[in-house]
Amino acid sequence: MRTLITIVVLFISISAIAQTEEQELQQKQQEKETKILRKLAIEKGIELQKELNLTINASKVVQKIVFDYSVKANKVLQSKVSAKEKSKNISNLIYFQNQELKKILTVDQFYQYLNMQNVNVAGF
């Protein structure tokens, strides 16, 4: 009986350690993805700053918007919902991101931005 109890306690301990290690790996993976998304948002902000003649402050706001929506999009893409649902959710995120960008950019800048996005999609 003692042996059985010892085995059960050992199994529970090993299971808890494995879960902790898995959580740590997931956290490290998430931090790595966040770092990549932040870098891409900065690059996109710099690109848009050059292409749309943005001020440095406007570029930083655009970077934040792009980063925030990239994180949300990444969560959608990693979710277990259907491809159709993912597509719908990504479309919604793009719409709301554009609404936020519309507040920052002038009308001409916004239409130039949309044209850039259409060229990128068509060229993909």
C-alpha positions in Angstrom: 0.0 0.0 0.0 2.8 2.4 0.9 4.5 1.6 -2.4 1.3 2.5 -4.3 0.9 5.7 -2.4 4.6 6.6 -3.2 4.1 5.8 -6.8 0.9 8.0 -7.0 2.7 10.9 -5.2 5.6 10.5 -7.5 3.3 10.4 -10.6 1.5 13.6 -9.4 4.9 15.3 -8.8 6.2 14.4 -12.2 2.9 15.5 -13.8 3.1 18.9 -12.0 6.7 19.4 -13.1 5.9 18.5 -16.7 2.9 21.0 -16.7 5.2 23.7 -15.3 7.8 23.0 -17.9 5.2 23.1 -20.7 3.8 26.4 -19.4 7.3 27.9 -19.3 7.9 26.7 -22.9 4.6 28.2 -24.0 5.4 31.5 -22.2 8.9 31.6 -23.9 7.3 30.9 -27.3 4.7 33.6 -26.7 7.5 36.1 -25.7 9.4 35.2 -28.8 6.3 35.7 -31.0 5.6 39.1 -29.3 9.2 40.2 -29.9 8.9 39.2 -33.6 5.5 41.0 -33.9 6.9 44.1 -32.3 9.9 44.1 -34.7 7.6 43.7 -37.7 5.3 46.6 -36.4 8.4 48.9 -36.1 9.4 48.0 -39.6 5.9 48.6 -40.9 5.8 51.9 -39.1 9.1 53.0 -40.6 8.0 51.9 -44.1 4.8 53.9 -43.7 6.6 56.8 -42.3 8.7 57.0 -45.5 5.9 56.1 -48.0 3.2 58.3 -46.4 5.5 61.1 -45.2 4.4 60.6 -41.5 5.8 62.5 -38.6 7.8 60.5 -36.1 4.9 60.7 -33.6 2.4 59.5 -36.2 4.8 56.7 -37.1 5.0 55.6 -33.4 1.2 55.6 -33.1 0.9 53.6 -36.3 3.5 51.1 -34.9 1.4 50.6 -31.8 -1.8 50.1 -33.8 -0.1 47.6 -36.1 1.4 45.8 -33.1 -1.8 45.6 -31.2 -3.7 44.2 -34.1 -0.9 41.8 -35.1 -1.1 40.3 -31.6 -4.9 39.9 -31.9 -4.5 38.4 -35.4 -1.8 36.0 -34.2 -4.3 34.8 -31.5 -7.0 34.3 -34.1 -4.6 32.3 -36.3 -3.5 30.1 -33.4 -7.1 29.5 -32.3 -8.8 26.2 -32.9 -11.8 27.7 -34.8 -12.6 26.8 -38.4 -10.7 28.4 -41.3 -13.9 30.3 -42.2 -14.2 31.7 -38.7 -10.5 32.7 -38.7 -11.0 34.5 -42.1 -14.0 36.4 -40.7 -12.2 37.3 -37.5 -9.1 38.5 -39.5 -11.3 40.6 -41.8 -12.9 42.2 -38.8 -9.5 43.0 -37.3 -8.3 44.6 -40.6 -11.5 46.7 -40.7 -11.0 47.9 -37.1 -7.3 48.5 -37.6 -8.1 50.6 -40.7 -10.7 52.6 -38.6 -8.0 53.4 -36.1 -5.5 54.3 -38.8 -8.1 56.6 -40.4 -8.0 58.7 -37.3 -4.2 59.2 -37.5 -3.7 59.6 -41.2 -4.9 62.3 -43.5 -7.4 61.4 -46.2 -4.7 61.3 -48.8 -2.4 59.2 -46.6 -5.1 56.8 -45.8 -6.0 56.2 -49.4 -2.3 55.8 -50.3 -2.1 53.3 -47.4 -5.0 51.4 -48.8 -3.5 51.3 -52.3 -0.2 50.0 -50.8 -2.2 47.2 -49.1 -4.0 46.3 -52.3 -0.7 46.2 -54.2 0.8 44.0 -51.4 -2.1 41.6 -51.5 -2.2 41.5 -55.3 1.5 41.0 -55.5 1.3 38.1 -53.0 
